[in-house]
């Protein structure tokens, strides 16, 4: 934790953090973030979303700074209109990943930088899960792409927990990977879903890649960064930042890992925090 309380950047999650329960940005939170950016503070979005799903939020905020997407597997620059960093899964891993999906008959989504593909949904819950995606192309499982893949997502109703699914994935793929998991019912639009979800990414430090990027490109050391998040995929950045902030309503694990816990994402807690930390800048 930065004991001096002097910060030069904000690294910010979207779902469950900046976005409220309706998937919107509260006006005051948006206003404070814009003011911070205009004052010279680096404001960087760090999300598990794809580039396409993140850009509308960044445009609404009026940010043109690079944003971390795919849980750290990519960094996209709005100014250049392209990924300036991208990690992809190896052909060997993809061969194992698609074989595992077929053997277990799992609903599977394969994401490239600018395209998304899914195997056919077999149940009502699986069909609803795919409604979350924009621009998704459904293919026969044998036709899913296996090259230049940035993420594979598995859905299962047959495993007892997300961790059980993740353990099976790790054994089957047998390679260095960055894995995240969550129950689909964490999302407001899928509260009744029984599906467990595991995301498979190339090896990385997850959202802590945002801290590395800020240091390499702007000379901002991790201890001078405020990181705000709410979920297990935010832990890497919360623990590495100078001030790790958990949203109210986060799991106990996330709150225990943070330096500070603030209000719920349906409030102006982010604006309150930033105005306290960056006095006179927003």
Rosetta blueprint (number, residue, H / E / L):
1 X L
2 X L
3 X L
4 X L
5 X L
6 X L
7 X L
8 X L
9 X E
10 X E
11 X E
12 X E
13 X L
14 X L
15 X E
16 X L
17 X L
18 X L
19 X E
20 X L
21 X L
22 X L
23 X L
24 X L
25 X E
26 X L
27 X H
28 X H
29 X H
30 X H
31 X H
32 X H
33 X H
34 X H
35 X H
36 X H
37 X H
38 X H
39 X L
40 X L
41 X L
42 X E
43 X E
44 X E
45 X E
46 X E
47 X L
48 X L
49 X L
50 X L
51 X H
52 X H
53 X H
54 X H
55 X H
56 X H
57 X H
58 X H
59 X H
60 X H
61 X H
62 X L
63 X L
64 X L
65 X L
66 X L
67 X E
68 X E
69 X E
70 X H
71 X H
72 X H
73 X L
74 X E
75 X E
76 X E
77 X E
78 X L
79 X L
80 X L
81 X L
82 X E
83 X E
84 X E
85 X E
86 X E
87 X L
88 X L
89 X L
90 X L
91 X H
92 X H
93 X H
94 X H
95 X H
96 X H
97 X H
98 X H
99 X H
100 X H
101 X H
102 X H
103 X H
104 X H
105 X L
106 X L
107 X E
108 X E
109 X E
110 X E
111 X E
112 X L
113 X L
114 X L
115 X L
116 X E
117 X E
118 X E
119 X L
120 X L
121 X L
122 X L
123 X L
124 X H
125 X H
126 X H
127 X H
128 X H
129 X H
130 X H
131 X L
132 X L
133 X L
134 X L
135 X L
136 X E
137 X E
138 X E
139 X L
140 X L
141 X H
142 X H
143 X H
144 X L
145 X L
146 X L
147 X L
148 X L
149 X L
150 X L
151 X E
152 X E
153 X E
154 X E
155 X E
156 X E
157 X L
158 X L
159 X L
160 X L
161 X L
162 X H
163 X H
164 X H
165 X H
166 X H
167 X H
168 X H
169 X H
170 X H
171 X H
172 X H
173 X H
174 X L
175 X L
176 X L
177 X L
178 X E
179 X E
180 X E
181 X E
182 X E
183 X E
184 X H
185 X H
186 X H
187 X L
188 X H
189 X H
190 X H
191 X L
192 X L
193 X L
194 X L
195 X L
196 X E
197 X E
198 X E
199 X E
200 X E
201 X E
202 X L
203 X L
204 X L
205 X L
206 X H
207 X H
208 X H
209 X H
210 X H
211 X H
212 X H
213 X H
214 X H
215 X H
216 X H
217 X H
218 X H
219 X L
220 X L
221 X L
222 X H
223 X H
224 X H
225 X E
226 X E
227 X E
228 X E
229 X E
230 X L
231 X L
232 X H
233 X H
234 X H
235 X H
236 X H
237 X H
238 X H
239 X H
240 X H
241 X L
242 X L
243 X E
244 X E
245 X E
246 X E
247 X L
248 X L
249 X L
250 X L
251 X L
252 X H
253 X H
254 X H
255 X H
256 X H
257 X H
258 X L
259 X L
260 X E
261 X E
262 X L
263 X L
264 X L
265 X L
266 X L
267 X L
268 X L
269 X H
270 X H
271 X H
272 X H
273 X H
274 X H
275 X H
276 X H
277 X H
278 X L
279 X L
280 X L
281 X L
282 X L
